[in-house]
Amino acid sequence: VLDCPGHVQFHDESVAALRLVDGAVLVVDAVEGIMLHTQLLLKQILAEGLPLMLVLTKIDRLIVELQLPPKDAYFKLLHTIESINQLIQKEPA
């Protein structure tokens, strides 16, 4: 297990780490959503041909901090998942 920081300053280290692994777990903050570094890492994961698993974290922030009703929280999560799927579909196989 390699844990790479999500900040864009560590992109080079993250890309280097991807060359050493058998699969990738992409962790996305439910409130922040897809950031620039998330997109860059996703492209690199797909370019390396690695199996990918998406994990949405900090889901509780949708209700505690943003005070979203459950239905709105659901649609926020759905939007994040659909956005990841769109990015995956855009990349050549």
Residue pairs with C-beta under 8 A, 6 or more apart in sequence:
2 17
2 20
2 21
4 10
4 13
4 14
4 17
4 41
5 13
5 14
6 27
6 35
6 37
6 38
7 37
8 35
8 36
8 37
8 40
11 37
11 40
11 41
14 37
14 41
14 44
15 41
15 44
18 24
18 41
18 44
18 45
18 48
18 50
19 48
21 50
22 50
22 51
23 50
23 51
23 52
23 53
24 41
24 45
24 50
24 51
24 52
24 53
25 52
25 53
25 54
25 55
26 38
26 41
26 42
26 45
26 52
26 53
26 54
26 55
26 84
27 55
27 57
28 34
28 38
28 54
28 55
28 56
28 57
28 80
28 84
29 56
29 57
29 58
29 61
30 56
30 57
30 58
30 59
30 61
30 62
30 76
30 77
30 80
31 58
31 61
31 62
31 65
31 66
33 79
33 80
33 83
34 80
34 83
34 84
34 87
39 87
42 52
42 84
42 87
42 88
42 91
43 87
43 91
45 52
46 52
46 88
46 91
47 91
52 88
54 81
54 84
56 77
56 80
56 81
59 73
59 77
62 68
62 72
62 73
62 76
62 77
63 70
63 73
68 76
